[in-house]
Amino acid sequence: MDLSYILNELGEERENYFNAVSPPIIQTSNFTFKTVSDFREALGEEYDALLYSRGQNPTLTILRQKLAALDGAEDALVFSSGIAAVSVPILALLKQGDHVVSVENPYSWTIKLFNNFLPKFGIHTTFVDGSEVDNIKNAITPETKLIYLESPNTFSYELQDLAAIAKIAREKGILTMIDNSYCGPLYQQPIRLGVDLVAQSATKYIGGHSDVVAGVLTGSKALIKRIFDHEFMNIGPTLSPHSAWLLIRGLRTLPLRMQRSFETAKTVTEWLAKHPAVDKVIWPFSPTFKQSELAHRQMQGCGGMFSFTLKNSSVQQIEAFCDRLRHILMAVSWGGHESLIIPSIAGISLADYDHANPRHQLIRMYVGLEDADYLISDLEQALG
């Protein structure tokens, strides 16, 4: 489908709501029926019926159609957070005794899911460096039912060869799932590369205004229905109609915002790479990025987020630099209008800081919609 059609028309049957340009927020908990027969039918198959907004809601339906189309998927589910979009399908698709192969260093709450939560149900995970396909292939056991990917990682930006891994998984009857939050649907479509399920934090680029928390999962209709019918409906991680409407609003400007962030990040990373106080810059579309060829092969663009390290990477120097920033905000997340910074040391106790660990030295920056010169000026005074 044409991108402009998806963002501005798909799912929006305006004649059903007074020809309003913007779709309504159907802020209702339940829906009525004229006959017992209709009521019975809805109760029997809630996946296709408007019965109770924990399941289906017209505002969410519009959003789901758009998100599925953007990913080249058959269907989508939306959740109240990104980690819900990761956790619920994994709980739905795995059982006691199953094994997961996951890339190392995924999102922190995903690590907690694999390390702390799933073992309670007899499900165990092996973490591997996914930048080498053979590492994943060699970690597969007869009990492996899921290969979990995150490409790029959102702090150190390791990539996985999605098409190659998906091919291996298909041959062995193993499901593949990816956290695609960094690229979003415009800059990477893992389903087109053979991945079964794509999760992402819609809080990021899809929302785009730092005012909604949400998650999205896309895949085949069979898999999405299987997840919806059981764990999704039982756990109840439903997105509110108002939040769905905010995401529809965010989608209208998604291409413009991502392109702006991408272009500004290119300018800022090039400037940082030349600064005498900076040791290195890590960004998938940087010419010095170790997996640059793969990045350009499977990504259509690059997010506005990167990491860098200082030449003097002591805790004191890292903290002093971050504390001096005047306009770049220190906060988690990314994808909104505002530029953000977060040093790895913020999540590490001072006693555990290891100068020999490159990940401990990383400073992550997200470039928002500000002018490049405005951001560079702030970085320059802080580095000084």
C-alpha positions in Angstrom: 0.0 0.0 0.0 1.1 3.6 -0.5 2.5 5.1 2.6 0.3 8.2 2.4 -2.8 6.1 2.0 -1.9 4.0 5.1 -1.3 7.1 7.3 -4.2 9.2 6.1 -7.0 6.9 4.9 -6.7 3.2 5.7 -9.3 2.1 8.2 -11.0 5.6 8.3 -14.5 5.1 7.1 -15.4 8.7 7.6 -19.0 8.4 6.4 -19.6 6.3 9.6 -18.7 9.3 11.8 -20.1 12.4 10.3 -17.3 12.8 7.7 -15.0 14.1 10.3 -11.4 14.3 9.1 -10.1 13.0 12.4 -11.6 9.7 13.7 -13.5 9.8 17.0 -12.4 8.4 20.3 -14.9 5.7 21.1 -14.5 6.0 24.8 -16.8 3.2 25.9 -16.3 0.1 28.0 -19.0 -2.0 26.3 -21.3 -2.3 23.3 -25.0 -3.2 23.0 -26.9 -5.9 21.0 -30.5 -5.9 19.6 -30.9 -9.6 19.8 -29.8 -12.5 22.0 -28.5 -14.2 18.8 -26.2 -11.3 18.0 -25.1 -11.2 21.7 -24.3 -14.9 21.6 -22.3 -14.6 18.4 -20.2 -11.8 19.9 -19.5 -13.8 23.1 -18.5 -16.8 21.1 -15.9 -15.0 18.9 -14.7 -11.8 20.5 -11.7 -11.5 18.1 -14.2 -10.3 15.4 -16.8 -8.6 17.6 -17.4 -5.4 19.4 -18.4 -6.6 22.9 -16.1 -5.1 25.5 -13.2 -2.7 25.0 -10.7 -5.0 26.8 -10.8 -6.8 23.4 -12.0 -4.8 20.4 -12.7 -1.1 20.1 -13.3 0.9 16.9 -10.6 3.5 17.6 -8.1 0.7 18.2 -9.2 -1.1 15.1 -8.3 1.9 12.9 -4.8 2.0 14.6 -4.3 -1.8 14.2 -5.1 -1.7 10.5 -2.5 1.0 9.9 0.2 -0.6 12.0 -0.2 -4.0 10.4 0.0 -2.4 6.9 3.1 -0.4 7.8 4.9 -3.6 8.8 3.5 -5.6 5.8 1.7 -7.9 8.3 -1.7 -9.5 8.3 -2.8 -8.2 11.7 -1.7 -6.3 14.7 -2.4 -6.0 18.4 -1.8 -2.9 20.5 -0.8 -2.9 24.2 -0.6 -0.6 27.1 3.2 -0.6 27.0 6.1 -1.9 24.8 7.1 -4.5 27.3 3.6 -5.9 27.3 3.9 -6.3 23.5 7.0 -8.4 24.2 5.8 -10.3 27.3 2.3 -11.3 26.4 3.1 -13.1 23.1 6.0 -14.9 24.6 3.8 -16.2 27.4 1.2 -17.2 24.9 3.5 -19.1 22.6 5.8 -20.9 25.1 5.1 -23.7 27.6 7.0 -25.5 30.4 10.2 -27.1 29.1 10.6 -24.8 26.1 13.9 -23.0 25.4 14.6 -19.5 24.0 17.7 -18.3 22.2 18.0 -14.6 22.7 20.5 -12.0 21.6 22.5 -10.6 24.4 21.8 -7.2 25.9 18.2 -6.7 24.8 16.0 -4.2 26.6 16.4 -4.3 30.3 12.9 -5.4 31.1 13.1 -8.1 28.4 16.2 -9.4 30.3 14.2 -9.5 33.5 11.4 -11.4 31.6 13.9 -14.1 30.5 15.9 -14.3 33.7 13.4 -13.8 36.4 9.9 -14.5 35.2 10.0 -17.3 32.6 12.1 -19.7 34.7 9.1 -19.8 37.2 7.3 -21.6 34.4 10.1 -23.9 33.4 11.2 -21.9 30.4 14.9 -21.1 30.0 16.9 -18.8 27.9 20.4 -18.8 26.3 21.8 -15.4 25.5 24.3 -15.2 22.6 26.1 -12.6 20.5 23.6 -12.3 17.6 26.0 -10.4 15.3 27.3 -13.8 14.2 24.6 -16.1 12.7 26.4 -19.2 13.7 26.2 -18.2 17.4 22.4 -18.4 17.2 22.5 -21.6 15.1 24.8 -23.3 17.6 22.7 -22.4 20.6 19.6 -24.1 19.2 18.5 -27.3 21.1 15.6 -29.7 20.4 13.6 -27.7 23.0 14.2 -24.3 21.3 10.8 -22.8 20.3 11.7 -19.1 20.0 14.6 -17.1 18.7 14.4 -13.5 20.1 16.1 -10.7 18.3 16.6 -6.9 18.8 18.3 -5.3 15.8 19.7 -2.8 16.4 20.2 -3.1 20.1 19.3 0.3 21.7 22.5 1.1 23.5 25.4 -0.5 21.6 23.6 -1.1 18.3 24.6 -4.7 17.4 22.7 -6.0 14.4 21.5 -9.4 13.4 21.2 -10.7 9.9 17.4 -11.1 10.0 16.8 -12.9 6.7 19.5 -15.5 7.5 18.3 -16.2 11.0 14.7 -16.3 9.9 15.6 -18.9 7.2 17.4 -21.1 9.8 14.4 -20.8 12.2 11.9 -21.8 9.5 13.9 -24.8 8.5 13.8 -26.0 12.1 10.2 -25.0 12.9 11.2 -22.3 15.4 9.3 -19.0 15.8 11.2 -15.8 15.4 10.4 -12.5 17.2 12.1 -9.1 17.1 12.0 -5.9 19.1 12.0 -3.4 16.2 11.7 -0.2 18.4 14.9 1.4 17.1 14.0 1.5 13.4 10.2 1.4 13.6 8.1 0.3 10.6 9.5 3.0 8.2 13.1 2.1 8.5 13.0 -1.7 8.9 10.3 -4.3 8.0 11.4 -7.6 9.6 8.3 -9.5 8.5 9.3 -8.9 4.9 12.7 -10.6 5.8 10.9 -13.7 7.2 10.6 -12.8 10.9 7.3 -14.1 12.4 6.4 -11.5 15.1 7.5 -7.9 15.4 7.1 -6.0 18.6 7.9 -2.4 19.2 7.4 0.4 21.7 4.8 2.7 20.2 5.8 5.2 22.9 8.7 6.0 20.7 8.4 7.2 17.1 4.8 6.2 16.5 3.6 8.3 19.4 6.2 10.9 18.8 5.1 13.5 21.3 6.2 12.0 24.7 2.6 11.9 25.9 1.5 8.2 25.5 2.9 4.8 26.6 2.0 1.9 24.3 3.2 -1.2 22.4 2.4 -2.9 19.2 2.8 -6.5 17.9 2.4 -7.5 14.3 2.4 -10.8 12.5 0.2 -13.4 10.8 -3.5 -13.4 11.6 -3.2 -16.9 12.9 -0.5 -16.0 15.4 -2.2 -12.7 16.5 -5.5 -14.5 17.0 -3.9 -17.2 19.0 -2.3 -14.6 21.3 -5.6 -12.5 21.5 -7.9 -15.4 22.3 -5.9 -16.5 25.4 -3.1 -14.6 27.1 -4.1 -11.1 25.7 -7.7 -11.3 26.9 -6.8 -13.0 30.1 -4.0 -10.6 31.2 -5.8 -7.6 29.8 -3.0 -5.3 28.7 -5.4 -3.3 26.5 -4.6 0.2 25.2 -7.1 2.9 26.0 -9.1 4.4 23.1 -7.7 7.9 23.9 -4.1 6.5 23.7 -4.9 4.8 20.4 -6.2 8.1 19.1 -3.0 9.8 20.1 -1.0 7.2 18.2 -3.2 7.7 15.1 -2.4 11.4 15.4 1.3 10.6 15.7 1.3 8.5 12.6 0.2 11.5 10.5 3.7 13.1 10.9 5.8 9.9 11.3 7.8 10.2 8.1 8.6 13.9 8.6 9.7 13.4 12.2 11.8 10.4 11.5 13.5 12.0 8.5 14.2 15.1 10.5 15.7 13.1 13.4 17.7 10.9 11.1 19.2 13.9 9.2 20.0 15.8 12.4 21.6 12.8 14.0 23.9 12.5 10.9 25.1 16.0 11.4 25.5 15.7 15.2 27.4 12.3 15.0 29.7 13.7 12.3 30.5 16.7 14.6 31.0 14.5 17.7 33.3 12.1 15.9 35.7 15.0 15.2 35.7 16.5 18.7 39.0 16.0 20.6 37.2 15.0 23.8 35.2 12.2 22.2 36.7 8.7 21.8 34.2 7.1 19.5 30.6 7.4 18.2 28.4 4.3 17.6 25.6 4.8 15.0 24.5 2.2 12.5 24.7 4.5 9.5 28.1 5.9 10.5 30.8 5.0 7.9 32.9 3.6 10.8 30.2 1.3 12.1 31.4 -2.3 12.2 28.2 -3.7 10.6 27.7 -0.8 8.2 27.1 -3.1 5.2 24.4 -5.1 7.0 22.8 -1.9 8.3 22.4 -0.4 4.8 21.2 -3.8 3.5 18.3 -4.4 5.8 17.5 -0.9 7.1 15.9 1.8 5.0 17.1 4.5 7.3 18.5 5.0 10.8 16.9 6.2 14.0 18.0 9.4 15.6 19.7 7.6 18.5 23.4 6.8 18.9 26.0 6.3 21.7 29.4 7.8 22.2 32.3 7.6 24.7 34.6 10.2 26.1 38.4 9.9 25.9 38.5 10.4 29.7 35.7 8.0 30.6 35.9 8.2 34.4 32.6 8.3 36.3 33.4 11.9 37.3 34.0 13.0 33.8 30.9 11.3 32.4 28.7 12.7 35.2 30.2 16.2 34.8 29.5 16.3 31.1 25.9 15.1 31.5 25.2 17.4 34.4 26.5 20.5 32.3 24.0 20.0 29.5 21.5 22.9 29.4 19.0 22.0 26.7 19.4 18.3 26.1 17.3 16.6 28.7 18.4 13.6 30.8 15.6 11.0 30.7 14.8 7.5 29.5 13.0 6.6 26.2 13.3 8.3 22.8 11.3 9.1 19.7 9.7 12.3 20.9 10.2 15.9 19.9 12.9 16.5 22.6 16.5 15.5 22.5 17.5 13.2 25.4 20.7 11.8 26.9 21.3 8.9 29.3 24.7 7.6 30.5 25.1 3.9 31.2 26.4 4.8 34.6 23.0 6.1 35.6 21.9 2.4 35.8 25.1 1.2 37.5 26.0 1.6 41.2 29.3 3.4 41.6 30.8 0.3 43.3 30.0 -1.8 40.1 31.5 0.6 37.6 34.1 -1.2 35.5 36.3 1.1 33.5 37.4 -1.9 31.4 33.8 -2.6 30.4 33.1 -0.6 27.2 29.3 -0.7 27.9 29.8 1.1 31.2 31.3 4.0 29.4 28.5 4.5 26.9 26.5 7.8 26.8 23.3 7.4 24.7 21.8 10.4 23.0 18.6 10.7 21.1 18.2 13.5 18.6 14.8 15.1 18.6 13.4 17.8 16.3 15.6 20.7 17.4 18.1 22.4 15.0 21.4 20.6 14.7 23.3 23.8 15.6 21.3 24.2 18.8 22.2 20.7 19.9 25.9 21.0 18.9 26.2 24.3 20.8 24.9 22.5 24.0 27.2 19.6 23.5 30.2 21.8 22.9 29.8 23.8 26.1 29.3 20.7 28.1 32.3 18.9 26.6 34.4 22.0 27.3 
